[in-house]
Amino acid sequence: MPWPGDGTPDDPTDVESRPFPRAEYRDRLQRVQEAMARHAFGALVVVDPANLYYLTGYNAWSFYMPQCLIVPAHGEPHLFTRAMDAQGAHYTAYLPQSQIHGYPEDLVQRPDVHPFGWIADRAIEVGLLPVGVDARVAAETDAHFFSPRGYLALLSRLGQGHLLDSHELVNWVRVVKSPLEQDKMRVAGEIAQQTMRIAVDSIEVGRRQCDVVAQIQYSQALGARKLGGDYPAIVPMLPTGETAGTPHLTWSDLPLRAHEATTIELAGVHHRYHVPLARTVSLGRPSHDLDRCAGAVTEGLQAALERMRPGVPARDVHAAFTEVIGRYGYTKASRLGYSIGIGYPPDWGEHTISLRPEETTVLKAGMALHVILGMWMDGWGYELSESVLLGDDGPERLAPLPQELVVKI
Amino acid sequence: MPWPGDGTPDDPTDVESRPFPRAEYRDRLQRVQEAMARHAFGALVVVDPANLYYLTGYNAWSFYMPQCLIVPAHGEPHLFTRAMDAQGAHYTAYLPQSQIHGYPEDLVQRPDVHPFGWIADRAIEVGLLPVGVDARVAAETDAHFFSPRGYLALLSRLGQGHLLDSHELVNWVRVVKSPLEQDKMRVAGEIAQQTMRIAVDSIEVGRRQCDVVAQIQYSQALGARKLGGDYPAIVPMLPTGETAGTPHLTWSDLPLRAHEATTIELAGVHHRYHVPLARTVSLGRPSHDLDRCAGAVTEGLQAALERMRPGVPARDVHAAFTEVIGRYGYTKASRLGYSIGIGYPPDWGEHTISLRPEETTVLKAGMALHVILGMWMDGWGYELSESVLLGDDGPERLAPLPQELVVKI
């Protein structure tokens, strides 16, 4: 399949089939290898599907089986995946077939052998993984989909002391978004905005939670601006009534009831780039507590967004919010938000910047953050969020909708 | 929230809010502890969200953060999760608050400390995890969402040699479905059947892939028989045209084209129980190759289902299929199917029985299998599947639809 935008003979333009031009991937690889050099890593084992997509474009629902990308200190990365997935990996990944290795089907889900043993052997054989007394191989040892058995199989080939933690090296390279990535996020923002409008409209007394979700999922796939929607890393969440006091409940087929509030958390997604968004809807006049909390949080959000400028440490954004809600007598124990961009199930957070008191990372233009203000109380809750792209002059709201509690009477 | 069906004073009937009565969970725990005793495990660390749900009913999108259930050799299990999720865990889990432990928010995504260190310390403190020279703790070391860093944190508290692999102990307890579980699967089957009908209807020349997915996802959430649909562990997959030769592509916003075939793989889901289903649709007269392959696979499927009886080793089902397609000159390298039941992203397979030559497990009544016949060729592909419940007299098709290639002209 052809590549867009490079203008080189092997890269004719076909914008529809490939989300990014080759040059973008070359730049990403270079920045990862520069970071590897700073840590003297001889190779990097990348397992997080979001990092595989970032570095190669590889995009398939194959991450439920062991797979990885191995990035050498110099030269091109190689993809290792199940044989049936290796065969079609070139439909999405820019890699030539010589850099794609499929492990045999009979290694799948066996108690005695593990695909990561095969992967390590092959990678050593083709010279990708250094071995010996000085070898320093880093791996994503806290990534989803890298199991202890996979790790132990890799370790058995490399030897104790030669397998290090990458400390989310690729994730940190991803924090500043390129202009092309920012465009993807703006499309995702429109999908999020449109879908939240539909979700809020469909919240009605007597309607079942699953009916609301049906509307949300329809809109998420449809997309916006004639550009399709992609699947979200997290399904729509609808904590309702009493259960709104707990953040990660999904949905049931119970009907929505009068005098209850529902929090909606969803994302618009385009080419794996996520824009999450949360709002709260009250069916009937809200309680005094809910109304007061909503007011404080909206004011706190304003303060947080005003504080968000390039050059400011991320923890200052947290401080601006807590200062405001503190005046109303509220506290919030959990972080206020996190860096966003590419996402795969089960998480759309980037696992880098968190808006919390310990976060000393200094904000830069091109960063993208989900400021999610969840107040989970005893038997009720309130959520409000904004996803923003940080520009030189401050945050650009990616899904600008009213920030008040929605009251439907 | 009340419990259905037990008839005891603390468990009044409320069928809507809890999928299973307490007695069902007591039985499941007992069978797991019996299996633990056979291996002399002093404790079992359960990480797979499907196993958490099976043993306690706990159901929330919190598995992107470290969490586990620790089952002692005797007595009640305890749940360990992030503080914000621990607070509302009782909405779905049957456990009293004294058996739910929330780790502090400041342990989230830190490079220096890991929640599994806190979990291990607390579990040792409350006497759940045995320590000492004879301690034998088993953990799900190939489960999704158990990272190497989590494993190493746990190992550091228990000591080398005391942390063993559970070899999917809980998954194997799950293979025979209770009558109540079978009822959930029948509802899921109706959702799958209805959704596949809608998917096939919506496949049309010029319609975008994402528009078809919008219809599928709408129907998946709506459910059937007035019972709601739950989220699938895998999003709808639509490998189309040339890319139908690769199994795990998701969708794009490209329009469907005449003279191309699309394979559809989706699931109906109810209370986390999955019934997956695959069909192939040809827009226009199929190629000779596709038509011939479809005929051979349908005949092979009949042979496989006829061979599927209690008392038969699972590998015989594989042999029956390969014998038929071999007569047509086809082979299939990958397994022919797998055990199904509860599923969480990223996989609806149970990680137990595989229909392949090495599988000696003897089939029993109450097992549920997805027989998925994917033929991934060079530049084209064909898929057909059936999800079945095995009864004394043979397989019950959970989503009975015609088994032929669908041709739309």
Chai-1 contact restraints between the chains, C-beta under 6 A:
chainA,res_idxA,chainB,res_idxB,connection_type,confidence,min_distance_angstrom,max_distance_angstrom,comment,restraint_id
A,A60,B,H248,contact,1.0,0.0,6.0,A-B,restraint_1
A,A60,B,L249,contact,1.0,0.0,6.0,A-B,restraint_2
A,W61,B,I234,contact,1.0,0.0,6.0,A-B,restraint_3
A,W61,B,H248,contact,1.0,0.0,6.0,A-B,restraint_4
A,W61,B,T250,contact,1.0,0.0,6.0,A-B,restraint_5
A,S62,B,H248,contact,1.0,0.0,6.0,A-B,restraint_6
A,F63,B,P346,contact,1.0,0.0,6.0,A-B,restraint_7
A,Y64,B,P346,contact,1.0,0.0,6.0,A-B,restraint_8
A,Y64,B,D347,contact,1.0,0.0,6.0,A-B,restraint_9
A,M84,B,P247,contact,1.0,0.0,6.0,A-B,restraint_10
A,M84,B,S334,contact,1.0,0.0,6.0,A-B,restraint_11
A,D85,B,H248,contact,1.0,0.0,6.0,A-B,restraint_12
A,Q87,B,T246,contact,1.0,0.0,6.0,A-B,restraint_13
A,G88,B,G245,contact,1.0,0.0,6.0,A-B,restraint_14
A,G88,B,T246,contact,1.0,0.0,6.0,A-B,restraint_15
A,Y91,B,T243,contact,1.0,0.0,6.0,A-B,restraint_16
A,E105,B,A333,contact,1.0,0.0,6.0,A-B,restraint_17
A,E105,B,S334,contact,1.0,0.0,6.0,A-B,restraint_18
A,Q109,B,H351,contact,1.0,0.0,6.0,A-B,restraint_19
A,P111,B,H167,contact,1.0,0.0,6.0,A-B,restraint_20
A,T141,B,P148,contact,1.0,0.0,6.0,A-B,restraint_21
A,T141,B,R149,contact,1.0,0.0,6.0,A-B,restraint_22
A,D142,B,S147,contact,1.0,0.0,6.0,A-B,restraint_23
A,D142,B,R149,contact,1.0,0.0,6.0,A-B,restraint_24
A,S147,B,D142,contact,1.0,0.0,6.0,A-B,restraint_25
A,P148,B,T141,contact,1.0,0.0,6.0,A-B,restraint_26
A,P148,B,P148,contact,1.0,0.0,6.0,A-B,restraint_27
A,P148,B,Y151,contact,1.0,0.0,6.0,A-B,restraint_28
A,R149,B,T141,contact,1.0,0.0,6.0,A-B,restraint_29
A,R149,B,D142,contact,1.0,0.0,6.0,A-B,restraint_30
A,Y151,B,P148,contact,1.0,0.0,6.0,A-B,restraint_31
A,H167,B,P111,contact,1.0,0.0,6.0,A-B,restraint_32
A,C210,B,A221,contact,1.0,0.0,6.0,A-B,restraint_33
A,C210,B,G223,contact,1.0,0.0,6.0,A-B,restraint_34
A,C210,B,G228,contact,1.0,0.0,6.0,A-B,restraint_35
A,C210,B,G229,contact,1.0,0.0,6.0,A-B,restraint_36
A,V213,B,A221,contact,1.0,0.0,6.0,A-B,restraint_37
A,A214,B,Y218,contact,1.0,0.0,6.0,A-B,restraint_38
A,A214,B,A221,contact,1.0,0.0,6.0,A-B,restraint_39
A,A214,B,L222,contact,1.0,0.0,6.0,A-B,restraint_40
A,Q217,B,Q217,contact,1.0,0.0,6.0,A-B,restraint_41
A,Q217,B,A221,contact,1.0,0.0,6.0,A-B,restraint_42
A,Y218,B,A214,contact,1.0,0.0,6.0,A-B,restraint_43
A,Y218,B,Y218,contact,1.0,0.0,6.0,A-B,restraint_44
A,A221,B,C210,contact,1.0,0.0,6.0,A-B,restraint_45
A,A221,B,V213,contact,1.0,0.0,6.0,A-B,restraint_46
A,A221,B,A214,contact,1.0,0.0,6.0,A-B,restraint_47
A,A221,B,Q217,contact,1.0,0.0,6.0,A-B,restraint_48
A,L222,B,A214,contact,1.0,0.0,6.0,A-B,restraint_49
A,G228,B,C210,contact,1.0,0.0,6.0,A-B,restraint_50
A,G228,B,D253,contact,1.0,0.0,6.0,A-B,restraint_51
A,Y231,B,V235,contact,1.0,0.0,6.0,A-B,restraint_52
A,I234,B,W61,contact,1.0,0.0,6.0,A-B,restraint_53
A,V235,B,Y231,contact,1.0,0.0,6.0,A-B,restraint_54
A,T243,B,Y91,contact,1.0,0.0,6.0,A-B,restraint_55
A,G245,B,G88,contact,1.0,0.0,6.0,A-B,restraint_56
A,T246,B,Q87,contact,1.0,0.0,6.0,A-B,restraint_57
A,T246,B,G88,contact,1.0,0.0,6.0,A-B,restraint_58
A,P247,B,M84,contact,1.0,0.0,6.0,A-B,restraint_59
A,H248,B,A60,contact,1.0,0.0,6.0,A-B,restraint_60
A,H248,B,W61,contact,1.0,0.0,6.0,A-B,restraint_61
A,H248,B,S62,contact,1.0,0.0,6.0,A-B,restraint_62
A,H248,B,D85,contact,1.0,0.0,6.0,A-B,restraint_63
A,L249,B,A60,contact,1.0,0.0,6.0,A-B,restraint_64
A,T250,B,W61,contact,1.0,0.0,6.0,A-B,restraint_65
A,D253,B,G228,contact,1.0,0.0,6.0,A-B,restraint_66
A,A333,B,E105,contact,1.0,0.0,6.0,A-B,restraint_67
A,S334,B,M84,contact,1.0,0.0,6.0,A-B,restraint_68
A,S334,B,E105,contact,1.0,0.0,6.0,A-B,restraint_69
A,P345,B,P345,contact,1.0,0.0,6.0,A-B,restraint_70
A,P345,B,P346,contact,1.0,0.0,6.0,A-B,restraint_71
A,P346,B,F63,contact,1.0,0.0,6.0,A-B,restraint_72
A,P346,B,Y64,contact,1.0,0.0,6.0,A-B,restraint_73
A,P346,B,P345,contact,1.0,0.0,6.0,A-B,restraint_74
A,D347,B,Y64,contact,1.0,0.0,6.0,A-B,restraint_75
A,H351,B,Q109,contact,1.0,0.0,6.0,A-B,restraint_76
